[in-house]
Amino acid sequence: MIIECRNLKKTYTADGQTVRAVDNVNLSIAAGDFAIILGHSGSGKTTLLSMIGGLTSPDSGEVLVNGIENWHQSDARLTEMRNRTIGFIFQFASLIPTLTALENILLPLSFGNRKAASRRQARDILAQVGLKDRENAFPAQLSGGQQRRIAIARAFINEPAIILADEPTGDLDEDTEQEILSVFREYHRQGTTFVVVTHNVHLAESQDNPRILHMRKGVLSEENPARVRAA
C-alpha cells in the first residue's frame, strides 16, 4: 500500500459542541489508485485529506505513506516527504501574488534538494492546463478559474507519486473542468496515485475505474466493498 490510514480520529470543539470530524477511519490506497471521496461540506473529507498529507495531526491513529508513519518523523523529514512525494491541490488557489504564473508553478522546486525541472517542463504543464499564453501574468491579472488551473499545474511540477486534491474543479466552468479531468486521466495512466475529495458526483464518472468512497459525519465507507483492498 502506498497510503494506509489506521483508526484515524480527529475531533474539534465548535460552539461548545464536540465535532467528530474523522471518526475511526481505516483506509488503504494502492499505488495507481484513483480514489474519490464524496461528501457534503462538513463531512470530514478535507480533514482526512489533510491528515493523509501530513498537514494535520490526528488525535489518535496512524497514517503511513510508503510504509513510513507521518507523525513518527521529524518536522524536517515530514516536510521533505510532502515535497518529494505529494502534490497538493488545495480548495483555494493560494498563489503568491508577486510571482508570475510560471514562477508560481516553479515554486515547489525551491524546496528540497531535487534537481530542478526545466522551465520548459513548467511551460509544458502550463500548456496542459490551457494557459500557455499566460505564463508572465500575475495572479491579479488572472480569473479565479485561471488561478485554479495554475495551482493544479503547480501540483504536478515535482512529478509526485501522489496527488491529493481538495475540490479541484470547484470553481471551474464545465469546459475547463473537462480539460483538467483529462489532465488527471493522463497522469493517472502514467502511474500517479490520486486521492480526490469532492461533493461533485460527476467527477467520479470522468475517470477510468475509480474507487468511490463516501464520507458522512466523519465516517468513511466504500461504495463497492468488493474493491476494498486488504492492508
Order of alpha helices (4+ residues) and beta strands (2+ residues): beta-beta-beta-alpha-beta-beta-alpha-beta-alpha-alpha-alpha-beta-alpha-beta-alpha-beta-beta
